[in-house]
Amino acid sequence: MIDYSILEIPTVLNPPINLIDIIYNCPVCDYEFEIDMFVDDNSFVKCDVCEHITKFRIKKI
């Protein structure tokens, strides 16, 4: 059973990628929060309301 979501980030850059002022809605409770961090394939964010985890996947294009 998967208890997390995956957010793919298509990019030509090499990780870590700096995400600045990204507004993201939790796929479970639709809570809106801001992502402002360096991410790679091991990074994740946790919803403040329902604690759902969203993992990042860097996809080279």
N, C-alpha and C positions, 0 to 999 in steps of 0.2 A: 504494500500500500504506500503510495507516494503522499507525503504530508507537506509538500512544499510546491511552489510554482517555479517555473524557469522563465527568466526574461533574457532573450537573446539580444545581443548588441552587435549589429553588423558594423565593421570598421576596417579601415586599411591600416590603422595604427597598431603598434605592438602594445600589449598590456604592460603595466596597468594603464587604464583609460581614466581620465579625469572627467567625471560627470558633474556638471554644475547646474544648479537650479532646475532639476528635472522633477516635474510633478508626476507622481505615480499614484494610481488608485489600487488599493488592495483588491485582489480578485475575489476574496471571500466576503468581506464586509463593506467594500466600496469606500473605505476611509481614505482620504486624500492626504498624502504627505510628500515632503520634498526630499529628493536624493541629492546630496552634495558631498561626493567622496571619490576616492580613487578605487576602481574596481578591477578585478581580474577574475579568473574562473573559480577562485575559492571564496569570493566575496558574496555576501548576502545582506538583506535588510529584513527586519522583523516589524510587522505592523504593531503600532502602539495600542491598538484597540483589541484585536483578536489574537495577536501574537503569531499570525500566519507568517511563514518564512518564504521569501522570494530569493532564489539564487540567481546569480548572473552567469551567463554563458557568452564568452567573447567569440564571435564568429568572423573570421578573416574573410574579406571579400576581395 
